[in-house]
Amino acid sequence: MIIAAAQFTSRPCDVDANVARMAGFVTEAGERGASLVVFPELAVTGYELPAVQADPERLTLAPDDARLTPIREACRTSAVAAVVNCPGRAPAGPTISSYVYGPDGALLTRYDKQHVTATEQAHGFAPGTQDGRFTLDGLTLALAICYDAHFPALATRAAADGCHAYLASSLYGRTGGAEERMTVFPSLAKDNALPVLLANHVGPAGPYDACGLSAIWGPDGGLVAEGPADAEGLVLAKVGG
C-alpha cells in the first residue's frame, strides 16, 4: 500500500480554504496511486491555539461537520483514505484530533492527542485517553500527533498490537525541529521495526516557522522518502507487502 504525507501552509483560521486545499491533496494522492494521505497537526485551522480558545464554537469541528464535506467527497471520488487533523470537541474541552475518513468517505476512527503540551493545556486543550487504530487494505495503522511521538510507549504499544505503520500528524519548526525529527522518528521506526510517517507543516504555523521535511522511514529506521524544506506537496512511499 502506498501512503502519503501532505505538507502545506495552512491559512490561519480559514477552515474553508484549508479544507479545499486538503481535498485537492486527497485527489492528487489518488492520482499518484496512494491509498492514504496524512495531514499535519491542526491542518484544518492552522496551529492557532489562542484563536481556538477564544472562539471554540467556530473553530472546533465534529467528525460530521459540514465544512469537512469536501474532504469526505474527495475520499469517495478518489477511493483514498485521509487522516484529517483539526480542533475537535469533547466534554472536557477542545481536543487536537485526527479524524480518519475511509475511501468511501465514512469515519473509520477518531484519535485525540494524548500528550498535549503545557502550552496546549494552557489554551484549554484536553488530552485524549485512547490509542488510535484503524484498518485499511488489510493493514492495521496507528496514529500519533506531534508530542505523542516523544513518548516511545505509544509506538511500542502499536508494535505489540501488530500495527503495520505509525502515522504522526505534527508541527516542527525550523529552530531545532529539523534536527529533532531526525532524532525521534528514525528511532521509533528502528526500535519497533515499524514504518513511521511524519506529516509536517511548511512555512508559517501559528507562532512557528515550520520546517517541512515530511518524511517516511522504513522499519530499519532508514529514510525512505522526504519532502522539501520550503515547498508544499506530497511525500509518498510503499508500506506493507
Secondary structure, DSSP 8 states (H G I E B T S, - for coil): -EEEEEE----TT-HHHHHHHHHHHHHHHHHTT-SEEE--TTTTT-S-HHHHHH-HHHH---TT-GGGHHHHHHHHHHT-EEEEEEEEEETTEEEEEEEEE-TTS-EEEEEE-SS--HHHHHTT-----S-EEEEETTEEEEEEEGGGGGSTHHHHHHHHTT-SEEEEE---BTTTHHHHHHHHHHHHHHHHT--EEEE--EEEETTEEEE---EEE-TTS-EEEE--SS--EEEEEE---
